[in-house]
């Protein structure tokens, strides 16, 4: 099931592709490179038609096809250190692509790693340390389970009592979207309370999903030692940093870096903001992460890289490779820069 917003975006991108209009943007808007963003890399797990989180999934075959497409377009596939170098030194003789995966799911090791090895392609995994430590609460996946398995859902979110009939597919989708955004928009302490109340009401153990979904520290260390994988930091609790106090942002970033460095025996130089949208990562967070000495930091703001991003290495955009866009034509359209030009009013940067 594709969310309505994603359907609208796909329709707009289809128009750009099938009319050939995206090619008109490429000379001036394709930029100097792109950072791709992924989460899960796995085959469909048979959850059925109600799968609102499938936007976070792509298949290993699609990852391989994207690598092939990028190489066919004559891009260099580089790591984040090289992205930083090319941007800061203005080395734009060849376009470049960088692949990044957020959170640290076990399917990254099982399914994505073999594909990158096959092509000797570097990649980055940003580790949310709560995952390999077995303590992460993947509440968006747990919410999907609760809505899928019940014919009605009643929850108290902050001061609001929510009730939804969830017998039909349409009702389930409406309920999931409403509850998801109600929880996600809360301050962290209220979000935790709402999630805890939801799990208690429906007798769900959050750690079971975490422990089955996460890479182990041994797997992460193996990736780090492979010569292909860069391991980056992605906080301890996967909190939206813009909703935290300044000292809490420092704590999330520094503790995650220290934990990862200790576990893999390597310096951690790169960071990704949880959620990464403007409501979750803003100029205050960009400046904090820069001040902590990270070489780069990536958002989920969509876009390709331009020379001016050399001045904004801690607010880098990415190109999403997600379940709703598993078509190579969308890769072509994104790399042309056309979506950024049109959706952002012909502004190359989105750093505020």
C-alpha positions in Angstrom: 0.0 0.0 0.0 1.5 3.3 -1.1 0.8 6.4 1.1 -1.2 9.1 -0.6 1.6 11.6 -0.5 4.0 9.1 -2.1 1.4 8.4 -4.8 1.2 12.1 -5.6 5.0 12.3 -5.8 5.2 9.2 -8.0 2.6 10.7 -10.4 4.5 14.0 -10.6 7.8 12.1 -11.3 6.1 9.9 -13.9 5.0 13.0 -15.8 8.6 14.3 -15.7 9.9 11.0 -16.9 7.5 10.0 -19.6 7.4 13.5 -21.1 11.2 13.6 -21.0 10.9 16.9 -19.2 13.4 15.8 -16.6 16.2 15.9 -19.2 15.7 19.6 -19.6 16.7 20.1 -16.0 19.8 17.9 -16.0 22.4 20.3 -17.4 21.8 23.0 -14.7 20.2 21.0 -11.8 21.8 17.6 -11.6 24.5 18.9 -9.4 27.9 17.3 -8.7 26.7 14.1 -6.9 24.1 12.5 -4.8 23.8 10.6 -1.5 21.3 7.8 -1.6 19.3 6.9 1.5 18.0 3.4 2.4 16.7 1.7 5.5 15.6 -2.0 5.1 16.9 -4.1 2.2 14.9 -7.3 2.0 12.2 -9.2 0.1 8.6 -8.6 0.9 7.8 -10.5 4.1 4.3 -11.3 3.2 2.6 -8.9 5.6 -0.2 -8.4 3.2 -1.9 -5.4 1.7 -1.7 -3.3 4.9 2.0 -2.5 5.0 2.4 1.2 5.7 6.0 0.9 6.6 6.9 -0.7 3.3 8.1 2.7 2.2 11.2 1.9 4.3 12.0 -1.2 2.3 13.7 -2.0 -1.0 14.7 -5.3 -2.4 18.4 -6.4 -2.9 17.6 -6.6 -6.6 16.6 -3.0 -6.7 19.8 -2.0 -4.9 21.8 -3.9 -7.5 19.9 -2.3 -10.3 20.5 1.1 -8.9 24.2 0.5 -8.6 24.3 -0.7 -12.2 22.3 2.4 -13.3 24.6 4.8 -11.4 27.7 3.2 -13.0 26.0 3.3 -16.4 25.5 7.0 -15.9 29.3 7.2 -15.3 29.1 8.2 -11.7 31.9 7.2 -9.3 30.6 5.4 -6.2 32.5 6.8 -3.2 32.4 6.8 0.6 31.5 9.8 2.8 35.1 10.8 3.3 35.5 11.2 -0.4 32.2 13.1 -0.6 33.6 15.5 2.0 36.9 15.8 0.1 35.3 16.5 -3.3 33.0 19.1 -1.9 35.6 20.9 0.2 38.2 20.8 -2.5 35.8 21.6 -5.4 36.8 18.3 -7.2 33.9 18.0 -9.6 35.6 16.5 -12.6 33.4 13.4 -12.3 30.0 13.0 -10.7 29.8 10.8 -7.6 27.2 8.8 -5.7 27.3 7.6 -2.1 25.0 4.9 -0.6 23.9 5.2 3.0 21.6 3.0 5.2 20.0 4.2 8.4 19.6 2.5 11.8 21.5 -0.8 11.5 19.0 -3.5 10.6 20.2 -7.1 10.2 19.0 -7.2 6.6 21.7 -4.6 5.8 24.3 -7.2 6.7 22.4 -10.2 5.2 21.1 -8.6 2.0 22.8 -5.3 1.2 26.4 -6.1 2.1 26.7 -9.0 -0.5 25.4 -6.6 -3.2 27.9 -3.9 -2.4 30.7 -6.5 -2.2 29.8 -7.8 -5.6 30.5 -4.4 -7.1 33.3 -3.4 -4.7 31.1 -0.4 -3.9 31.6 1.5 -0.7 28.6 2.3 1.5 27.7 3.7 4.9 25.6 2.3 7.7 24.5 4.8 10.4 24.0 3.0 13.7 21.2 3.8 16.1 23.0 2.1 19.0 19.8 1.1 20.8 19.3 -1.5 18.0 22.4 -3.6 18.5 22.2 -3.0 22.2 18.7 -4.7 22.1 16.9 -1.7 23.6 15.3 0.1 20.7 11.6 0.6 20.6 10.6 0.5 16.9 7.2 1.9 17.6 6.2 2.6 14.0 6.6 -1.1 13.2 4.8 -2.1 16.4 1.9 0.3 15.6 1.6 -1.4 12.2 1.2 -4.7 14.0 -1.4 -3.4 16.4 -3.5 -1.8 13.7 -3.2 -4.8 11.4 -4.2 -7.3 14.2 -7.2 -5.5 15.6 -10.6 -4.5 14.4 -10.6 -1.4 16.4 -7.8 0.6 18.1 -8.3 3.0 21.1 -5.3 5.0 22.4 -4.7 8.0 24.5 -2.0 10.2 22.9 -1.1 13.1 25.2 -4.4 14.7 26.2 -6.4 13.2 23.3 -8.4 10.0 23.3 -8.2 8.4 19.8 -10.5 5.7 18.7 -10.6 4.0 15.2 -12.5 1.2 13.7 -9.9 -0.8 11.8 -11.8 -3.6 10.0 -11.2 -2.4 6.4 -7.9 -1.7 4.7 -9.0 2.0 4.3 -9.8 2.2 8.0 -6.5 0.7 9.0 -4.6 3.1 6.8 -6.4 6.1 8.2 -5.9 4.9 11.8 -2.2 4.3 11.3 -1.5 7.6 9.7 -3.4 9.5 12.3 -1.8 7.7 15.3 1.7 7.8 13.7 1.7 11.5 13.3 0.1 12.2 16.6 2.9 10.3 18.4 5.7 11.5 16.2 4.8 15.2 16.7 5.0 14.9 20.6 8.0 16.0 22.7 10.2 13.1 23.5 9.0 12.4 27.0 5.3 12.5 25.9 6.1 10.3 22.9 7.7 7.7 25.2 4.6 7.8 27.5 2.2 7.4 24.6 4.2 4.5 23.1 4.5 2.8 26.5 0.7 3.1 27.0 0.1 1.7 23.6 2.3 -1.3 24.1 0.9 -2.0 27.6 -2.7 -1.8 26.3 -2.0 -4.3 23.5 0.4 -6.4 25.5 3.3 -6.0 23.0 6.9 -6.6 24.0 9.0 -4.1 22.0 12.3 -5.8 22.6 11.3 -8.9 20.7 11.1 -7.0 17.5 14.3 -5.0 18.2 16.3 -8.1 18.9 15.1 -9.9 15.7 15.7 -6.8 13.5 19.1 -5.6 14.6 22.6 -6.3 13.4 24.8 -7.6 16.2 27.9 -5.7 17.2 29.9 -8.5 15.7 28.2 -8.0 12.3 28.8 -4.2 12.5 32.5 -4.8 13.4 32.8 -7.1 10.4 31.3 -4.4 8.1 33.7 -1.9 9.6 36.7 -4.2 8.8 35.6 -5.0 5.3 37.2 -2.0 3.7 33.9 -1.1 2.1 31.6 0.0 4.9 31.8 3.3 6.8 30.0 3.2 10.2 28.3 6.4 11.2 26.4 7.6 14.3 22.7 7.9 14.4 22.1 8.6 18.2 21.3 6.3 21.1 17.5 6.5 21.2 16.6 7.7 17.7 15.0 10.8 19.1 14.1 13.8 16.9 16.9 16.1 18.0 15.1 19.4 17.3 12.7 18.3 20.1 15.5 17.9 22.7 17.2 20.3 24.9 20.7 21.4 23.7 22.5 19.2 26.3 20.4 16.2 25.3 21.4 16.7 21.7 25.1 16.7 22.7 24.5 13.6 24.8 22.8 11.7 22.0 25.5 12.5 19.5 28.6 12.0 21.7 27.4 8.8 23.4 26.5 7.2 20.2 29.9 8.0 18.7 31.7 6.8 21.8 29.7 3.5 21.9 30.3 2.7 18.2 34.0 3.7 18.4 34.5 1.4 21.4 32.7 -1.5 19.7 34.4 -1.3 16.3 37.8 0.1 17.2 37.5 2.9 14.7 36.9 6.6 14.8 33.3 7.6 13.9 33.4 10.7 11.6 29.9 10.9 10.1 26.4 11.4 11.5 22.8 11.1 10.3 19.9 12.9 12.0 17.0 10.6 13.1 13.9 11.3 11.0 16.0 14.1 9.4 13.1 16.3 8.2 13.1 20.1 9.0 11.0 19.5 12.1 13.6 17.0 13.5 16.9 18.6 12.4 17.3 22.3 12.0 20.1 24.9 12.1 20.7 24.5 15.8 21.3 20.8 15.4 23.5 21.4 12.3 25.7 23.7 14.3 25.9 21.3 17.3 27.0 18.4 15.2 29.5 20.5 13.3 30.9 21.7 16.6 31.3 18.2 17.8 33.8 17.5 15.0 31.7 15.2 12.7 33.0 15.5 9.1 29.5 15.4 7.6 25.9 14.9 8.6 23.0 13.9 6.5 19.3 14.8 6.6 16.3 13.3 4.9 15.6 16.5 3.0 15.5 15.4 -0.6 18.0 16.6 -3.2 21.3 16.2 -5.0 24.5 17.8 -4.0 25.7 21.2 -5.4 29.1 22.9 -4.9 27.5 25.2 -2.3 27.0 22.3 -0.1 30.7 22.6 0.8 29.5 25.3 3.2 26.8 23.1 4.6 28.5 19.7 5.2 26.2 19.1 8.3 23.0 19.6 6.4 23.4 17.3 3.4 20.3 16.2 1.5 19.8 12.7 0.2 18.0 10.9 -2.6 15.5 8.3 -1.1 15.6 4.7 -2.3 12.4 3.5 -0.7 9.6 1.1 -1.3 7.3 3.5 -3.0 9.9 4.4 -5.6 11.4 1.0 -6.7 11.7 2.0 -10.3 14.9 3.0 -12.1 13.0 5.8 -13.8 12.6 7.5 -10.4 16.4 7.3 -9.8 16.9 9.0 -13.2 14.4 11.8 -12.4 15.9 12.4 -8.9 19.4 12.6 -10.3 18.4 15.1 -12.9 17.6 17.5 -10.1 14.1 18.2 -11.6 12.2 17.4 -8.4 14.3 19.8 -6.3 14.0 22.6 -8.9 10.3 22.3 -9.0 9.4 21.5 -5.4 11.8 24.0 -3.9 11.1 26.9 -6.1 14.4 26.6 -8.0 16.4 26.9 -4.8 19.4 24.6 -4.7 19.9 24.5 -0.9 17.5 23.6 1.9 19.4 24.2 5.0 17.1 26.3 7.2 
